[in-house]
Amino acid sequence: MSPPNPFPDSGLAQGPAKAFRFCPRCGVAEPRIERGGRVLRCEHCGFLFFFNSATAAGAFVFHQGQLILCIRAKDPGQGMWDLPGGFIEFGETVEDGLRREIQEELNIATSDYRYLMSAPNDYFYAGVPYKTTDLFYICRAAHVHGLKAADDVADYCLIAPADLDPGRLAFASARAAAAALQDWLRHHAP
């Protein structure tokens, strides 16, 4: 028997499938949605499309023993804490995409990446529910002299790891990662 899912569905079970009211190939109305919203099938032209999870990554960035957190500029979760990171683009490794996102959001270079955990997430943006698989890392920023909020980050804060309040994080996956980080810190120095 499987253990209960620690990431209950937030009402987005169909993922983005419901946003497709017409076949992307031939334009026929209401293509069939199958397999719990994971497959779009057009019976008119035979088009078949699989909705897969999008890959995103976030990092617990340490600088001199403190964590650098972002404050979200936009919904979902506007005004809440977030980890620097974002969606991985085609052709990128997760680590390269995460480095790029951190550079875009905070204008800092990071290194010493260590994988922490992954978790499913629901990301509702511009009226479309995206199912994501979020990967979380721990890394370092040796220098922060150019640190500034940019892109979709309104501001940032540096906090002691003990002051990390998971309830202030915008996403369930990041809250789970914060718990994993606290466990990791019991056995490792930041």
N, C-alpha and C positions, 0 to 999 in steps of 0.2 A: 504494500500500500504506500502511495506517495505521501510525503509530508505535505501539510497545507501550504499553499502558495503564500509567502510573506508579502507579496505584492498584489493585493486584490485589484481586480479590474475596476477602473474608475468610470465605467459606463461607456468606454470606447471600444467595446469588444469587436465591433465590425472594422476597426481601423479605418483606413481611408477609402474603403470600397464604396461606401454610400455616396461619396463625392462624385463618383463616376456614373452619371445618369445616361450617358451615351457611349457606344463603342468607340474607342480611340481610333480604330482603323476605318470603319465604314459609316459610323455616325448613327446606326440604328439605336432607337430608344431602349432604355432599360435592359442592358445585357444582364445575363444571369450571374448572380453572385453565389459562389459555392464554398464548401469547406469552411464554414464559419467566418466568412468574409475574407478569406485568404486568396481566393481565385475568382477572376472575372472571366466569363466565357461568353462569347457572342455566337449564338446559334445561327445567325445570318451569314457571317463571313468566316467563322471558325477561329477568330482571334482568341488567344488564351494569354492571360496575364496573371502572374503570381505576385501578390503583395507580400514583400519580405520586410523584415525589420530593418530600419535604418540604423547605422552605426554612429554612436556618439561617444565622446570620451571627456572625462573631467579629471582634474589633478588637485591633490592636496599639495600646494606649493609651499615649501618651507624656506624661510630666510632667517638665519640667525636664531633658530628655535621658535620662530613665530610662523603662523599660517597666514597666507595672503588669500583673502576671500573677495569675491566680486559682489556688488549689489546690482541687481538686474534693472536695466533701464526700460525694458519692455515686457509685456505679457508674453507668455505665461509667467506668473510670479513676479510681476513688476514690484520693485522695492524690497524684495526678499534677498537673502544671501544666496549665493551660488558658487560653485567651483569654477575656476577658469577652465574653458574648454568649449566644445561644440561638436558639430557634425563633421564626420570624416568625408573628404571628397574622393571622387573616383581617382584611382591610381596612387593614393597615399597609404602609407602604413598608418596604423593607429597612432604610433609614437610621433611620426612626422606631422600628422594632422593636429595632434594635441600641441606640439611645439608651435605650429603655425597659429592656432587659435589663441594660445597664451600670448604670443607676440602681438597679434592683432588686438587683443582685448586689454593687455596691460603693458605692452611695450617693453617686455623683459625677456631675456633668454633663460632657458631652464635646462637642467641636465640631471643625470643620475636617476633615471626613471626606474621605478619598481612597480610591478603590477600588484594591485591590491585585491580587486574583485570585479564582478560584473553583475548587472541586474536589469530586468526588463523595466520599461518606463512607458508612460503615455505622455505624449507631447502634443497639446492641442494648439495649433497655430493657424491664424487666418481662416478659421472655419473648417480646417482639415485636421482630423485626428491622426497623428503619426504614432506608430508603434516603434519604439527604439530598443536597442540593446546598448546599454551604457557601460563602458569599461572605465574603471577608476584606477588611477596611478598615484604614487607618492613621488615627488621630485623636489629638486632644489633650485633656488635662484641665488646665485652667488652675489650678484650685484643688482641693486634696485634703484640706482640713481636716475634712470629714465622712467620709473614707474608712473603710469598715468592711465586713467580710465578712458577707454575708446571703444569703438564698434558698438556692441549692444550692452555695454557696462556703464552704469550711471556713476559709480564710485567704487572704491575698494576699501578694505580695512585689513589691518594686521592685528591678529589676536593670538593669545597664548592657546595652545592646543586644548588645555583644560577648560577654556572658555567657549569652546565650540558647542553651540546649542543646536542639535539636529532639528528641532522644531522651527528654527528660523530659516532652514534651507528650503528652496522652492520646490524640489522634486523628491518623491518617495525614494527613488533610487539613490539620490545623494544622501538622504537621511540614513539609509541602510549602509552606505559607504562610510558615513561618519561613525557609525557604531563599529564597523570593521576597523577603521583607523584607530579608534580608542583601544580596541583589543590589541592591535598591532603595536601601539605605543607602550603598552604594558610590558612588552618584551624587547623593544628596540628604542634607541635614541633617535630623535628626529634629525 
